[in-house]
Every structure is written in C-alpha cells, then in structure tokens.
Amino acid sequence: MSGSASKPDLDSIMDAILGCADVEKLISLKTHTVEDDELLVLAKVALPAEKTVRDIADVIGQIEQRILDTVANVRAVYIQPDIYRPSLDPEPPTDVFVLKSED
C-alpha cells in the first residue's frame, strides 16, 4: 500500500462520515491507495454511548454505504466505533485556552 486519497476525495469521505446523524465526531481518518488507484478507508468515529450494538452496526453500515456512494474508487471501508471523551482529545476547542495579560 502506498499513497493516500486526493484532497477532493478526502473531503468527500469526511463529508460522508460527518453527514451521518449519529456521528458525534470523526476521531481519525486514514486512507491508503492500493492496486489500480483504489482506496482503502479506515476511520474511527465517536457514536452516542447509549447506542446498542445493533444500532452501531446500522450506523456503520450507513457510513460505509455513504462513502461507497460518494467516492467511486473506494475498494473497502473499515469503521471503528468509539465514544468521544473530551479529556483525551488531542485537539481541544480553542475556548479552553487562557491567555494571561501582562498588566
């Protein structure tokens, strides 16, 4: 495997994932180009903690289908469900930063 998705394909994949109502956050996304310029998509998504396993399986199926319908050269999609934990977020929102003045 080598390479990754083009910027337009990456944007389309992200839109397909984030467009799914139950996705709370896209935690990570990786793409790899495999033979014949086909893409392998690997994503970790935060889903609501109260979802059942059946609900999660349905959401994953929706995400996969949205990606396959959006980007023609996707060969396979692997989705890892998770629960969003803000305390572990490597990119906290900017409103948590405190800037001290030099008064």
C-alpha positions in Angstrom: 0.0 0.0 0.0 1.2 3.5 -0.8 -0.2 7.0 -1.1 -3.5 8.4 0.1 -6.7 9.9 -1.2 -6.7 13.2 -3.1 -7.9 16.3 -1.3 -11.3 16.3 -3.1 -11.8 12.5 -2.3 -10.7 13.1 1.3 -13.2 16.0 1.7 -16.0 13.8 0.2 -15.2 10.9 2.6 -15.2 13.3 5.6 -18.5 14.8 4.4 -20.0 11.3 4.0 -19.0 10.4 7.6 -19.9 13.6 9.3 -23.2 13.7 7.3 -24.4 10.7 9.2 -26.7 12.0 12.0 -25.3 9.6 14.7 -21.7 10.5 14.3 -20.7 12.8 17.1 -17.0 13.3 16.0 -14.6 12.0 13.4 -11.7 10.9 15.7 -9.3 9.8 13.0 -9.3 9.1 9.3 -6.7 7.3 7.2 -6.7 6.4 3.5 -4.3 4.3 1.5 -4.1 3.7 -2.2 -4.0 0.1 -3.2 -3.6 -1.5 -6.6 -5.3 0.2 -9.6 -5.6 3.5 -7.6 -8.4 2.1 -5.4 -8.7 3.5 -1.9 -8.8 1.7 1.4 -10.6 3.9 4.0 -10.0 3.5 7.8 -12.0 5.7 10.2 -12.6 5.9 13.9 -15.9 7.6 14.8 -17.5 8.6 18.1 -21.1 7.4 18.4 -23.5 8.1 21.3 -22.8 5.9 24.3 -26.4 4.8 24.7 -26.5 3.1 21.3 -27.0 -0.6 21.2 -24.7 -3.0 19.3 -27.4 -3.3 16.7 -27.7 0.5 16.4 -24.0 0.8 16.0 -23.9 -1.9 13.3 -26.6 0.0 11.4 -24.7 3.3 11.7 -21.5 1.7 10.5 -23.4 0.3 7.5 -24.8 3.7 6.7 -21.4 5.3 6.9 -19.9 2.6 4.6 -22.6 3.0 2.1 -22.4 6.8 2.1 -18.6 6.6 1.4 -19.1 4.0 -1.3 -21.8 6.0 -3.0 -19.7 9.2 -2.8 -16.2 8.2 -3.9 -16.2 5.8 -6.8 -12.7 4.4 -6.3 -13.1 3.2 -2.7 -12.4 -0.5 -2.5 -13.0 -1.2 1.2 -14.1 0.8 4.3 -13.3 -0.1 7.9 -15.1 1.8 10.6 -14.1 1.6 14.3 -16.8 2.9 16.6 -15.8 4.6 19.8 -17.2 7.0 22.4 -16.0 10.6 22.4 -14.1 11.5 25.6 -13.1 15.2 25.5 -10.5 14.7 28.2 -8.5 12.5 25.8 -8.9 14.9 22.8 -5.5 15.9 21.4 -7.2 19.0 19.8 -9.2 20.7 22.5 -11.6 23.5 21.4 -10.0 27.0 21.3 -12.3 28.3 24.1 -10.3 26.3 26.7 -7.1 28.3 26.2 -6.5 31.0 28.7 -4.2 33.9 27.7 -2.6 35.8 30.5 -2.2 39.5 30.0 0.9 41.4 31.0 -0.8 44.1 33.0 
